[in-house]
Amino acid sequence: MATQSTQVVVLGAGPGGYAAAFYAADLGMQVVLVDEEKNPGGVCLYRGCIPSKALLHVAKVIDEARHAGAWGVTFAKPRIDLDTLRAFKQGVVDKLTGGVGQVAKLRKVTFLQGRGTFTGPTTMVVAGAAGETELQFEHCVVATGSHPTRVPSLSLESPRMLDSTSALELPDIPKSLLVIGGGYIGLELGSVYAALGSKVSVVEMTSGLLPGADRDLVGVLHKRLETQFASIRLGTRVVALAEDKKGVRVTFASDAPEAPPEGAPAESALFDRVLVAVGRRPNSAIPGLESTGVRVDAQGFIETDQQRRTAASSIFAVGDVAGEPMLAHKASHEARVAIDAIAGHKTVFEPQAIPAVVFTDPEIAWCGLTEAEAAEQGIDVEVSKFPWAAIGRAITIDRPEGLTKLVLDPGSGRVLGVGIAGAGAGELIAEGVLAVEMGATAEDMRLTIHPHPTLSETLMESAEVFFGQSTHVYKPKRKSR
């Protein structure tokens, strides 16, 4: 067995892992990056964010082509060449993962393809195609990510069953598809298949789509999804799955007031395919982790402090494996904090706002404090909303259904949270994140000149609504200045 010593080992090469490795190299550290794939990238690049967004772009083009008839421009019905579509998606993945691999070489990061097993708090064995390598290190950053949640009651050994990984492989375009789970993964993938021609139904056991997201924003999305999906069942559970000659027979139980009386036959329906998208679980079952002193909580997350250091002082953890929210950009920022801590810099991970984006059509995005969270925490806030139907740019692109919302401190006008629902919301939310992080006020946003005509103006006009002085919305308000 070959033996290698290094300052830093990073286990897992996703957005948290390769960000940690590259930053450590930039600071002059000797770094070994370990992952089972041939190039860095992790779930995000290989089986998550990137391939799904490539397919969502295609879905948006198809939807816009259909919608263009309202503008006097008619296209023929789209013909879907699945082989070419798969090749496009895979090309995007290969280009990005290959590019990250090249950047690792430029930074002189040693990349070991294989599976890592801890043998102690400062040692690890990596087993790969080329054999085994023993690594001796001063510090390790664990960034092993997460995997789709598997619910025993929703398990059925059938090729007709999909999870988020297999759904991205586009095995076919089923005539009917049931998505179990109304979270962001289910809605994004459901939107892709609906655009490609599947009759998509969604079932969610809670009373609303995207549990935890702002209801005003979800309302905008829900209304549009009702025109794209065959059905949306809320307050409904899947109680049985059974293979049928023609598909998967799904039995539902509703918690709604109008649900059938007890003893009545349960409702069931037949679907060509079923996608189970009920969340993700951390990849904390790392071989040999018990030999390190690292602690794992009841939810399966590795416990860390605010520098992302674990109970073993030599080991740090970042990204999905280290706790919610499971977001790539959160992982990347945690990675830099961990490396700064290793370098001896004064650092702590304490963001005021971590943006979340659902890349459906329309997109919804939010950051900071939500109106519901403020109510739960007993925080007095004032909410300022601006409807996109009153902004020129939204009208010109025929997408007036959007909404921009500010959650503000009533006295100072400080921006505590921002929510956006509408076309391109994910590109607009960064201004909201900056406003929250910098302690900006509604006055700051109101006085910041935004280009016209743009959707970004809705942030400025939302601030103007707070003062009762929005140019395009008449909503007088008593507000001292």
C-alpha positions, 0 to 999 in steps of 0.5 A: 500500500502506497503512503502519502502525507499531506496537510489537508484531505478533502473527502467528497468533491462536490461544490463544498469539497472542491471549493475547500480543496481549491481555497486551501491550495490558494492559501499554499496548503498541500491538498489531496481531494478524494472522490469516487467520480473521475472528476470533481463535481459531486451530486450537484454537477453529475446528478443534481443542480446542473443536469436538472437546470439544463433540462429545465432550460429545454422545458422553458423553451418548449413552454415559450414556443407553445405560449408564443401563439398568444403573440401571433407567432406559431410554431409546429408541435415540438418533436422530442429526440430523446437521444439528442436531449440526453446527449445535450444534458450529458455534454453540459455535465461533462464540460463542467466536471472536466473543467473543474478537473482541469482547475484542480490540476492547475492548482496542483491539487492531488486528485485521488479517485476512490472510496475513503475509509477513516482509520483514525482522526488523522489517517485514511485509506483510499481504495480505487482502481489503481489500488490502495493509498494510505493518507496521513493528514493534519486536517480533513474536510468531510464533504460527502453530500447527500442521497435521495430519501428512500421511504420503505412504504414507498418502495417498489422494485419496478423499473417504472419507479424513479428517484431524482437520479434516475429521472434525470436519465430520461428513460422515456417520456411516460404518458402519465407520471405521478410525482410523490412529494411537492418539494422543489425536486419533485416540482422541478422534475415534474415541470420537465416531464410535463413540458416534454409531453407527460401528463404529470400529477403531484401528490403532497401530504401537507396542505401546500406545495413547497412546505416551509416556503412563503405562501404568497410566493408559492401561491403564484407558482401553484396557480401556474402549475395548475395549468401545466400539471394534470392534477395537484393533490394536497393533504394526501398520502400514498398508502400503497404501490402495486405493479400492474401490467400497464403501469403502477397502481397507486392508492391514495388516502386524503386528509382533506375534510371532503375525504371519503368516510372511513370504510369507503373504498380507497381511491386509486389510479394507474400511472406509467411511471412514479417519481419519488421525491420526498427529500434527501438524506446526508451521506454520513455513513462513512466507513471508519468514521466511528474511529475518529471521534466525530459525532453524528446527530439523530437526523444523520448530520455530522455535528459541527461548531460555527467554524465547521469543526467536528468533535474531532479537532482535526476534522471539519464537515461542510455541505449537506452532510453537515446540516440544513439547508442542503444547498450547493452555495451554502456548502461552498461558503462553509468550505471557505470558513473551514479552510480559514479556520484550518489556516488560523484565520478568525472566521465563523459561519454566521450568514444573515441570509442564505438564498433559496431558489426553486427553478420552476416556471415561474421561479421563486426565490427568498432569503432572510426572515419570512413572514411566517417565521416572523409570526412564529418567533413573535417578531413585529414586521411590516410586509411590503409587496409589489405586483409584477402586473404593474411593471413594464418589463413583466408586461413586455415578456407577458409574465405579469403574474409575479410578486416581489415582497419585502419583510421589514422592521416597522421602525427602522425599515431595515430589510429582514427578508426578501421573497420573489416569485416570477420569471428569473427570480433566482437571478434577482434574489442576490440583491435581496441577500446583499440588502439583508447582509448589509443591514440595508433599509427600505430607504436604501433600496428606494434610493438605489437607481435601478435600470428601466425597464427591468424586473429588478425595478420591482425591488425598488418599487416594493421599497417605495410601497413601504413609504406609500410612494410607489410610482406604479402602485397607488397605495397611500400610507401614513409613514413619517420620514 
